[in-house]
């Protein structure tokens, strides 16, 4: 698989606007499905209240701008996750997200119909909040899965990475960049199965890329972001590939390559590209796997 991915980077050339090419998807991972109509089930917001259509059950999680609850569709009995997002009443003030930000995330989710990407099932809107009815993903975060095992075998890492690459390749083919790839935003559909299917979630920072439009951002988690984020330089699909390099390193070692004592030190390490393969964690890792990481964690085009 490492050879396949490396050949994909060489054949595909550089990702537009950045040094890190996107590897081809491994052959043993399901190929992306064609869009079933890019608008999908959430082409327009549903009328009425969410509770008219869904029975709301226990809380699954919460954050600064809302809460996620388990829900059951009354007509089918199927379970979903309802994400309630608070909207700001006025621009620049109060709690909640800007409506335009939520609308951007929804528009991107509508375009993505792939087995390794979280699916939007239905949408409800009001002046105060937006409710996204999402595919229920119950296996937990990849981050927690790694923490329990400390590190994965190379075979296990390849299985997960192949699925991540498959989903990211699908996004990039549609000129969508995630810009927040990290183990916390990669979930397992089910946990207690021989080969868990992964799902890429949280498209809050994702962008639809367009020719002639430059995008910059200072958002993201320090240990996963690329140097161009720290330096406030133009971003591209290559920014996601850097994050995949970090994720691959973590899958194989249980360690973060750029983690410092403080966020400032971490960001300094990222900009310098300062990391190493510690012998105690990488003694059993193939040179091909290390080379795969090296080709993703590069600062400048060759």
N, C-alpha and C positions, 0 to 999 in steps of 0.2 A: 504493500500500500504506500509506503514512504516513497518508493521509486515512482509509482504511478502519480502521486501528488507532485513530486519534484519535476517530473516530465511535463505535467500539466502547466507548471509555472514557466518552464522553459519554452514550451510550444505556444502558450497563450500570450507571452510577452508581458510587459508591465501593465498593471491596472492603470487605466486612464487617470492621469493626474497624480500618480504616486509610484514608488519604487517597488512595491510588493505585488507580484502577480497573483491572481487567484488560482489555486490548484484545481485540477479537474476532480470531479467526484469519484470516489472509489467505485469499482464495478459491482461490488457486492452490496451496495446500498441502493434502495429503490430510487429509480429515476424520478425527477420532478414530474408531477402531473401537469397537464396543460390547464390553464385557467378555465374553470367551469363558468365562464362569463365573469369578467373581472369584478363586477359589482357584487356577485355572490348573493347570499341571503340577506345581507344588510344594505341593499341598494338604497333604500330610503328608511328613515326612522319609522318605527311602528307607532301606530296611534294608540292612545289610551295610556293607562298606568301599567308599569311593569307587573304589579301584583294582579292585574286582570289576567295575565298570561302565565305567570310563574308563581309558584308557592315559594316564599322566601324562607330559608332554613338557617342553619347556624353560620356564624361569622367564620370565614377562613383566614382573614388577615385584615390589616388596616395600615394606613400610611398618613402622610401629612394632608393629603387632599381627598381622602375618601376611604371606603371600606369595600372588601370583597366578601360576598356571601354565597353560600351554596344555595342553589335554587332548583326547583323541579318544574318542568314544563307541564302545565295542567293537561294539555291535549294528548301528550305522548308518554308522560311519565319519565322522560329523559332528564338527566341531571346536567347542570351547567354551573358556571361560576359567574355571578353577577357583580360587576365592578361599578360601584357608585362613585362618580367623580364630581366633586364640588366645583362650581364655576364661580369666578370672580364676578361680583355685581357691577364693578366698574373697572376700567383699565388702570393698572398700576396700584391698586389698593385692595386691602382685605385678603382673606384667605381664599384658596382655590386656584384653579388653573384658568388661563385665558381660554376662551371658547375656541379661538383660532388654533391654539396648540392641540386641543382635543380633536378638533376637526381634522387636523393634519394626520394625527395618529390613526383616526378612523379611516380616512381615505387610503392610507397605506395598507392597513389591515384588509380592506376590501379587495385590494389588488393581489393579495398573497393567499394562494390556496395550495398548500404543500404539506405533505405528511410530517415534516419536521419543523413546522411553524404553527404557532397557536392560531386557531381559527376564530373569527368573529361570527357569531351565530345571529344575533339580533341587536338592535339599537333602539333606545328610548331617550328622548330629549325633553327638557323643560327649561325654563329660564334659569333655574337654580342649579341644575345638575344634569349630567349625562349618565345613562346606565348602559354599559357594554355587557351584553350577555355573551360570554366566551366559552369556548370548549373547556371542559373540566379536565384538569391535569393533576393527578393525585399522587404521583410518585415522589414528590419533593424536589428540591434543588440539586443540581449536579454538585454544587459546592458541598452540601451535606453528605452526599454519597461519597465524595472524595475524602471528606473529613473522617468518616467512619472507617474507611479502609487505609487511610494515611497516604497511600499512593496506589496507582493502578498498574497492572502488568502492561507490557507493551501491546499485547493482544487486545486487552480491554480498552486501552487508550485509543487504539486504531479503530475499534468499533464505534466509540463515541465520536471521535474526530471525523470519521467518515460521514456520519449523519450531520454533524455541524457544518461540514464543508458542503454537503448536498443542499442544505437549506440556504446557506449563504450564497452559494453559486446561483441558486434560483432567484434570490433577491437582487443580486448584482446584475443578472441578465435583464432585469426589469428596471435597472438604474435606481434601485433603492439601496441605501446604505443604512445599517443599523446604528452604528456609532456608540453602542453601549454593550458590546459583547463581553460577557464575564460569566463565570460559573453560576452566579446567583440568578442570571437571566437565561439559564438553560435548565430546563426541568425534565424530569423523567415522567413519561406517560403513566407507567406503572413501575413499581420498584422491585417486587419479588417475582421477577421473570428472568429467564436465562440471558436474554439480550434486550434490555430495556430500550424503548424508542425514546429519543430525546425530542424536546420541543423548544424552539427559540421563542422567548416571550419578551414583553416590555418594549414597545416601539415608541416610547415617549420622546426619545432623542432622534429617532430615525428621520431620514430626509429623502424625498424624491429628487434625484439629481437631474439637472437640466443643463444643456449646453449653454455656455456663456454666463452662467450664474455661479459665482464663487460662494462657497459656504465655509464659515469659520465658527468655532465654538470652544468655550472653555469648560464645558460640562463633561462629566464622566468621573469614574473612580480612578484615583491616581495610579494605582499599580497596574491598571489595564490599558490606559490611554496611550496613544502614540505620541512621538515627539512633536508632530505637527500640531497636535491639540495644545500641548504645553506652550509652544512657541506662537500660538494664534496664527497659524499658517493655513492655507486652503486645505480642506479635507476632501477625501475621495474614497472609493471602495478599498483602496490600499490601507486606509485607516483601520478598517475592520480586520484586514489580514494581519496587521501587527497584533491586534487583540487575540486572534487565533493562535499566533505564535506564543503569546503569554499563556493562554489556556492550555496549549499542548505541553508546555514546560510544567505547568501545575499538575496536569493529569499524570505525567510520568514521575514526578518527584514529590508532590504534595507541598512544594514550596513555591513562593512567588519570586520571579527572577529579579525584580527591581525593588522589592520591599525594603524600606529604610526604617529608621527609628521614628521618623516624623514624616508627614506628608511632603514637606519641603525636600527632605533627603530622598524620598521616593521619586519625586518629580525630577530632581537633579540626576538620579541614576537613569531615569527614562531618557532624558535629553542626551546624556553621555553614552547611552547604549551599554551601560556598565552592568554586565551579568556574567556568571560563569556556571559551568556544570560541576557542581560539587560531587566529588568522588563518592562520598557516602550515600548519595541518592541516585547517582547516574552510573554506578559501576556495572549494572546489568543492562543498561540502555544501549541499543545499537548505534553505531556511528551514523547510519542513515537517518535515524530518528533525530539525532542531534543536528545533523546537517539540514534537515527539514526546518527545525526551529531557527537555525542561523539564517536561513534564506528569508524567513519572515520577520525576524527582529533586526532589520537593517534600516539605517537612518537615511541613506542617500541612494539614488539610482546608480547601478553599475555603469 
